[in-house]
Amino acid sequence: MNVLTRIARPLRTCALMALLAPASGAAGPQQAEIHALVQELDYLIEYAERLAQKYAAADAPVRFNYPALLEQLRVTRMRSAAYLNEVQTVVHPAPPAPVAASLTERR
């Protein structure tokens, strides 16, 4: 390999990276913020689990439906993480549909 070829390859690579950078730069901050949301969802899931354990023995006639809340949080977290990992096969133009269960339980 001559000197000219050794210099030309890295220059072509740098030029290609410079051309692609503006297109990929917009996704970086958004992905970082979605990652932060996933971390916050992890915290909310842990917190809701603790609350569910704390109030499991409550005998009020109307109680908060922690299992429904946890299901909704987990679905949202799973779909957000799938977006980050680019696992999804279908583009979802809207946020995940809410879980149909009410957040109120009656005895």
C-alpha positions as CSV (number, residue, x, y, z in Angstrom):
1,M,0.0,0.0,0.0
2,N,1.5,3.3,-1.0
3,V,1.6,6.5,1.1
4,L,-1.2,8.1,-1.0
5,T,-3.6,5.3,-0.3
6,R,-2.8,5.3,3.4
7,I,-3.7,8.9,3.6
8,A,-6.7,8.8,1.3
9,R,-8.6,6.1,3.2
10,P,-8.7,8.0,6.6
11,L,-9.6,11.2,4.8
12,R,-12.6,9.5,3.0
13,T,-13.7,8.0,6.3
14,C,-13.5,11.4,8.0
15,A,-15.4,13.0,5.1
16,L,-18.1,10.4,5.3
17,M,-18.4,10.8,9.1
18,A,-18.8,14.6,8.6
19,L,-21.5,14.1,6.1
20,L,-23.5,11.8,8.3
21,A,-23.0,13.7,11.6
22,P,-25.7,16.3,11.2
23,A,-28.3,13.6,10.5
24,S,-27.4,11.5,13.5
25,G,-26.7,14.4,15.8
26,A,-30.4,15.1,16.3
27,A,-31.1,11.6,17.6
28,G,-28.4,11.7,20.2
29,P,-29.9,14.2,22.7
30,Q,-33.4,12.7,22.2
31,Q,-32.1,9.2,22.9
32,A,-30.3,10.4,26.0
33,E,-33.5,12.0,27.3
34,I,-35.5,8.9,26.6
35,H,-32.9,6.9,28.4
36,A,-33.3,9.2,31.4
37,L,-37.1,8.7,31.2
38,V,-36.5,4.9,31.3
39,Q,-34.4,5.3,34.4
40,E,-37.2,7.4,36.0
41,L,-39.7,4.8,35.1
42,D,-37.5,2.2,36.8
43,Y,-37.6,4.4,39.9
44,L,-41.4,4.8,39.7
45,I,-41.8,1.0,39.3
46,E,-39.7,0.4,42.4
47,Y,-41.5,3.0,44.4
48,A,-45.0,1.7,43.3
49,E,-43.9,-1.8,44.3
50,R,-42.9,-0.5,47.8
51,L,-46.2,1.3,48.1
52,A,-48.1,-1.8,47.0
53,Q,-46.4,-3.9,49.7
54,K,-46.9,-1.1,52.3
55,Y,-50.7,-0.9,51.7
56,A,-51.3,-4.5,50.8
57,A,-53.2,-5.1,54.1
58,A,-55.4,-2.0,53.8
59,D,-59.0,-2.9,54.3
60,A,-60.6,0.3,53.0
61,P,-63.7,-0.2,50.8
62,V,-62.0,1.7,48.0
63,R,-58.3,1.0,47.4
64,F,-55.7,2.1,44.9
65,N,-55.1,-0.6,42.2
66,Y,-51.3,-0.9,42.4
67,P,-51.2,-3.9,40.0
68,A,-52.8,-1.9,37.2
69,L,-50.4,1.0,37.8
70,L,-47.4,-1.3,37.8
71,E,-48.6,-3.0,34.6
72,Q,-48.9,0.4,32.9
73,L,-45.5,1.6,34.1
74,R,-43.9,-1.7,33.0
75,V,-45.5,-1.6,29.5
76,T,-44.4,2.0,29.1
77,R,-40.9,1.2,30.2
78,M,-40.6,-1.8,28.0
79,R,-41.8,0.0,24.9
80,S,-39.5,3.0,25.6
81,A,-36.5,0.7,26.1
82,A,-37.4,-1.2,22.9
83,Y,-37.3,2.1,21.1
84,L,-33.8,2.8,22.4
85,N,-32.7,-0.7,21.5
86,E,-34.4,-0.4,18.1
87,V,-36.1,-3.8,18.7
88,Q,-39.5,-2.6,17.6
89,T,-40.6,-3.7,14.2
90,V,-43.6,-1.4,13.9
91,V,-43.5,2.4,14.1
92,H,-45.8,3.6,16.9
93,P,-46.9,7.2,16.1
94,A,-48.5,7.6,19.5
95,P,-47.6,6.7,23.1
96,P,-48.5,3.2,24.3
97,A,-52.2,2.8,25.0
98,P,-53.2,2.8,28.6
99,V,-53.9,-0.4,30.4
100,A,-57.7,-0.8,30.6
101,A,-57.8,-1.6,34.3
102,S,-59.0,1.1,36.6
103,L,-56.6,2.5,39.2
104,T,-59.4,2.0,41.8
105,E,-60.4,-1.3,43.4
106,R,-63.6,-1.8,45.2
107,R,-64.2,-4.6,47.8
